[in-house]
Amino acid sequence: MDFKQLYEMQKALDTFIEETQHVTHDVFEEKGLALLVELAELANETRCFKFWSTKGPSEREVILEEFVDSIHFMLSLGNMRGFALDTWPEVQEQADLTPLFIEATVAVTVFISSPTKETYDDVWKKYGKLAYNLGFTVTDILDAYVAKNEKNYERQRSGY
């Protein structure tokens, strides 16, 4: 599967949701906030910041699913503003997760308040770096996105 195809898949899902839910207004900010929430949920599953706890991170599959939840919103936001990437931004740089989550949160917040191609690309770079440090390959991400995309359709059909 080509990375560019994800934008088309996301566009189709967004259209389905907007028609099903009768969305008639610009939901850019709602999707931006949803992206921040998904990023926080991802951080929570890694437990990287929980210095007070001895419990380890969630299973890899759970973390990957949370990661692709963010990808859905990133693609959607890009579609809304006419931004797209041709390839996955592979950033192979080892780093601690907690500062990476903070950097990604800042990048998303900047993008929401100033949606330019440059700020959009920066969000993707942060996610590329997160993916590398979480041990996810492009294939992992693509496969998990496709699976979650179908799950999102099923949720809409069942009144989620």
N, C-alpha and C positions, 0 to 999 in steps of 0.2 A: 504494500500500500504506500502511496505517495503522501507525504506530509500535507501537500496542498489539498488533497482530497478531504482532509479533516475539516477544512473551512467549509466545503460544500456540505458535508455531513452535518456540521453544526448549524449551517444556515437552514437546512431542511428541518432539523429538530426545532430550532427557534421559531420557524414559521408554523410548525405544527402546534407548539405550545401557545404561541400568540393567538392562533385561531381558536384553539380549544379553550383558552382562558379569556378570550375576548379582550386582548390587550390592544389599546388604542393610543397609548401615550409612549413617549420616549422613556425606556427603562434603563438607560445607560447607567445612571447613578445606582439604581437598585442592583444591577448586575455587578457594578464595581464593588459595592458593599458585600455582595454575595462572594465575590472573589476574595476579599479580605477575610471573610468568615471561613471560607474553604482553606485558605492559607493557615489560619489559626487552628482549624481542625487537623490539618496535616501536621503542624508542629506538635499538637497535643498527642497525636498517635506516635510520634517519634520519641516523645517524652524527653527530648534533648535538654530542656531547660529545667527539668524537675530535679534539682539538686537535692531536694529533701526526701526523695523517694528512692527505694532500692529496686522497684519494679522496672523491668526492662521495657523496650519499645514493643508496640503491637507487631503482629506478624507482618511479614513483607507484603503479602497480598492486600492487607488492610491499608497499609501505608501507600501502596501503589494506587489503590482505588481513590484514596483521598487526594493523591497527587493529580490524578486525571480529572477529578471533580473541578479542580482549578483550571485545568486545560480547557474544559468545556466553556468556562466563563471567559477565559483569555481569547479563545477563538471567536466567541460571540461578540465580545467587545471590539475585537479587530474588525469583524464583519460590519458592525454598526458604524464604524468610523472609516471604513475603506482601507484598513491596514491588513497586510498579510505577510507571512514569512514563507519563503520557498522551501527551506530546510530547517530541521531541528537545530537549535543553537547549542552545539556541543562545546561546553566550557569545562575542560578537564583540568580543574584546579582544586587541589585538596584544601578543605577549610572546615572549621567547626560549624555545626549546624545552627546553633543559637544566633551567632552574628549573621549567618546567611538568611535566616528567617526575618531578622530585623531589616536587613538590606532589601529583601524582597517586599516586605510590608511598606517600606518607604517608597520603593519604586512603583508599587501599585497605587499608593496614595498620590504620588506625583502624577502618574498617568491619568488617574480619575479627574484630578483638578486641572490638568493640562494635557489633554489627549492629542499628542502629536506622534508622528511615526517614530521619532527618536525616543520618546518616553515609552512607547509601546515596545519597541525593540529592547529597551533596557529591562523591562519586566521579563521578557523571554530569556534574556541573558541570565538573569537571576535564577529563573527556573531551570535553565540548562545546567547551571552550577549546582543547584539543589539536586537535580536528577543524578548528576555525576556522584555527588557525595552521599546520596542515598543508595547508590549502586544500581540505578535503573538505566537500561539501554533504550535506544530509540525503539527497537522492536517491542520491548516490554511496554513502553508508553503507548505505542500505536495499538497493540493488541488490547491493552486494558481500556483505552479510549473507545474502541469499537464495541467492546463488551458493555461498557457503562452507557454508551450511547443507546444501545438497544434496551437496556434496563430503564433508562429515562423515558423512552417511548412507552414501555410497559407501565411505568408508574403513571404517566399521563392518561393512558387508556383506562386505568383502574381507579382514577380519581384521587391520586396521591396528594 
